[in-house]
Structure formats: structure tokens, C-alpha cells
Amino acid sequence: MILAFIKMNVRPEKHKELLQTFQSIVAQMRKENGCVDSNFYQNAENENDFFLVEAWENRKTLDDHLRSVRFTVLMGASSLLSRPPEIMIHTVSNSSELEAVKP
């Protein structure tokens, strides 16, 4: 599995535009071939920080996404940001679920 984390710091006056952009894109991204999950979050400690977290089946499906129109639109939203987005890509070779802790 491949995880992509995109951190964005939006200009305060552009919050609404960024949210509208991501609301229209994230649901469509989830339907892309190889997309395991995609979610958009706002930092509770800094309302100007947003995070897009994506999970992909493999590097090929992520690379296909990076060449897609949706990703081009996403990068076009950079004009709403106070600085360039920070993009981190992680390869996960193994993952497991924790059992619920009983009180």
C-alpha cells in the first residue's frame, strides 16, 4: 500500500474556496482505480492547516492518479495557499489492526 500525505496552509481569506475544491474532488478520487481511501482534514490547532490523506493499492495506481485531471485541479488549488504544499509518500509493507482496549 502507498500512503500520500499532502499538507497545505491556506490563506485565511481562501478557506471556503479550498473546502469547496476538496469537497468536489475527494469523493471522485475515492472512485479512482486503486484508491483505497481519501480524506481531507483540518488541523484542530491551526485552522489554516489542511491535510489530504490518500491510500493507494500500489505505486502504479498512485502514479496514474498523479497524472490525472483531478490531481491537476488539486495542484491548481495551490494558488489558494500561503506556501507550496508539502507532499510525503510512504510505502507500507505491512499493517495490522490493534485490538480494542477493554476498560
N, C-alpha and C positions, 0 to 999 in steps of 0.2 A: 504494500500500500504506500502511496505517496501523499504526504500532507503538505499543503501550501498555506502559509500564513502571510496575509498582507495587512500591514499596519498603516493606517492613514490618519493624518492630523488635518481636519477640515478647518477652513477659515470660519469663524463663528457665524458670519452672515450667510454661509452656504450650507448650513445643516440640513435644511429642508430639501434642497436640491440633491444633496448626496443621498439622503434617505430615500427619496423618490427613485433615484437611479438604481440603487441597490434592491429596492423592493421589486422593481420590474425585472432585474437581471437574475437574482439568486434563485427564484423559483424556476426559471428557464434553465439555469445551469444544472440544477438537480436532475433534469431530464436528459442531459447530455450523456452520450455513450461513455461508460466508465466512471461516471461521477457516483461516488458512494454517498457523499453528503456535502452540503454547502450551507454555511450560516454566516450571518452578519451580526456583529455585536458592538455595543457602545461601552466604553470604559466607565465604570461607576465612579472612578476617582477623577477622571478628566473628561468632561462631556465633549471635548473636541477630538478625542482619540476613538477611532473605529477600527475594527478588526474583521477581516473576511477570512474564514477558516474553511478550507476545501479539503476533501479526501477523495483520492482517485485510485482506481484499481491498480494502475501501473504507470510507468513513466510515459509510455506512448499515449495513453488517453489524456494525461496532463498536457503533453506537448501538443496534441490535437487541440485541446482547449485553449492553450496559449496562442494558437494561430487562428482562433475563431473570431467571428464578428463580436460576440458577447465580450470577450476579453479586450478587444479593441475599444469597445464602448466603455468598459471598466477603466482602462488606462486613460481614456478621454476625460474621465471624471477627475483626473489629476489636476485639472485646471481649477478645481474647487478646493484644493488642498493648500496648506500653508508651506508644505515642503514635499519633496518626492516621496512616494510610498516606499515602505521597506518590505521587501519580499523575501521570505525564507522558505526553502523547500527541503523537506525531510523525507528520507526513505525509511519506512518502518518494516523491519524484517520479521517482527513477532509482536503480538499484542495479546493481552489476556484481560479478562474482566475480574474485578475484585468481588468477592462475596460480600453481601451486605453485612455490616457490623451490627450485631444484636446488642441492644442496650443492657 
